[in-house]
Amino acid sequence: TAAMGAGDYPRAIALLQRSVEMAPGESIYRTQLAVARMAAGQGADAVRDLQTAVREDPEAKRPQLLLVRFHLFNRDFDAALKVIDTMLRTDPKDAVALN
């Protein structure tokens, strides 16, 4: 969103929450909400949003990759590996997950 680009994370979060409410089940909006929350320092909320996005659309790669990156950044390697294992169960030939 433009608010994200301007660094106005509270406004970006508010706008993206509305998008999620207006289009429940669209993982792209929840994923963007998670990105805004990460930028605002709301890591726990961001992880919950990403996990929800993965449940809503198990084949969506972006929320899964963001979860992996978040866990790696926080040195939670077991959690990162769990997400990667889930990705590989969905698609055993997923080049991104294998990398």
C-alpha positions as CSV (number, residue, x, y, z in Angstrom):
1,T,0.0,0.0,0.0
2,A,1.0,3.6,-0.3
3,A,1.0,3.9,3.5
4,M,3.6,1.1,3.6
5,G,5.8,2.9,1.2
6,A,5.5,6.1,3.3
7,G,6.4,4.1,6.4
8,D,3.0,4.8,8.0
9,Y,2.6,1.2,9.3
10,P,-0.3,1.8,11.6
11,R,-2.4,3.2,8.7
12,A,-1.2,0.3,6.4
13,I,-2.2,-2.2,9.1
14,A,-5.7,-0.5,9.4
15,L,-6.2,-0.5,5.6
16,L,-5.1,-4.1,5.2
17,Q,-7.2,-5.3,8.1
18,R,-10.2,-3.8,6.2
19,S,-9.1,-5.7,3.1
20,V,-9.0,-8.9,5.0
21,E,-12.4,-8.3,6.4
22,M,-13.8,-7.5,3.0
23,A,-12.2,-10.4,1.3
24,P,-11.9,-13.2,3.8
25,G,-10.0,-16.2,2.5
26,E,-7.9,-14.1,0.1
27,S,-4.4,-15.0,1.5
28,I,-2.7,-12.2,-0.4
29,Y,-4.3,-9.5,1.8
30,R,-3.5,-11.4,5.0
31,T,0.1,-11.9,3.8
32,Q,0.4,-8.1,3.1
33,L,-1.0,-7.5,6.6
34,A,1.7,-9.7,8.0
35,V,4.4,-7.8,6.1
36,A,3.0,-4.5,7.5
37,R,3.0,-6.0,11.0
38,M,6.5,-7.2,10.7
39,A,7.6,-3.7,9.6
40,A,5.8,-2.3,12.6
41,G,7.6,-4.7,15.0
42,Q,4.5,-6.8,15.6
43,G,6.2,-10.2,15.0
44,A,3.8,-12.4,16.9
45,D,0.8,-11.0,15.1
46,A,2.6,-11.2,11.8
47,V,3.3,-14.9,12.3
48,R,-0.3,-15.6,13.2
49,D,-1.4,-13.8,10.0
50,L,1.0,-15.8,7.9
51,Q,-0.1,-19.1,9.5
52,T,-3.7,-18.2,8.8
53,A,-2.8,-17.3,5.2
54,V,-1.2,-20.7,4.8
55,R,-4.3,-22.4,6.2
56,E,-6.5,-20.4,3.8
57,D,-4.4,-21.2,0.8
58,P,-1.9,-24.1,1.4
59,E,-0.4,-23.7,-2.1
60,A,0.4,-20.0,-1.7
61,K,4.2,-19.8,-1.6
62,R,4.7,-16.3,-0.4
63,P,3.3,-16.6,3.1
64,Q,5.2,-19.9,3.6
65,L,8.5,-18.3,2.5
66,L,7.9,-15.3,4.7
67,L,7.3,-17.6,7.6
68,V,10.6,-19.4,6.9
69,R,12.5,-16.1,6.6
70,F,10.9,-14.8,9.8
71,H,11.9,-18.0,11.7
72,L,15.4,-17.9,10.3
73,F,15.9,-14.3,11.2
74,N,14.8,-15.1,14.8
75,R,17.1,-18.2,14.7
76,D,14.2,-20.5,15.2
77,F,15.5,-23.2,12.9
78,D,13.1,-25.9,14.0
79,A,10.1,-23.7,13.2
80,A,11.7,-22.8,9.8
81,L,12.2,-26.5,9.0
82,K,8.6,-27.4,9.9
83,V,7.4,-24.8,7.4
84,I,9.8,-26.2,4.7
85,D,8.6,-29.8,5.5
86,T,5.0,-28.6,5.0
87,M,5.9,-27.0,1.7
88,L,7.6,-30.2,0.5
89,R,4.6,-32.3,1.5
90,T,2.5,-30.1,-0.7
91,D,4.9,-30.2,-3.5
92,P,7.9,-32.6,-3.2
93,K,9.6,-31.0,-6.2
94,D,9.3,-27.4,-4.9
95,A,12.6,-25.9,-6.0
96,V,12.2,-23.0,-3.6
97,A,11.7,-25.2,-0.6
98,L,14.6,-27.4,-1.6
99,N,16.8,-24.4,-1.8
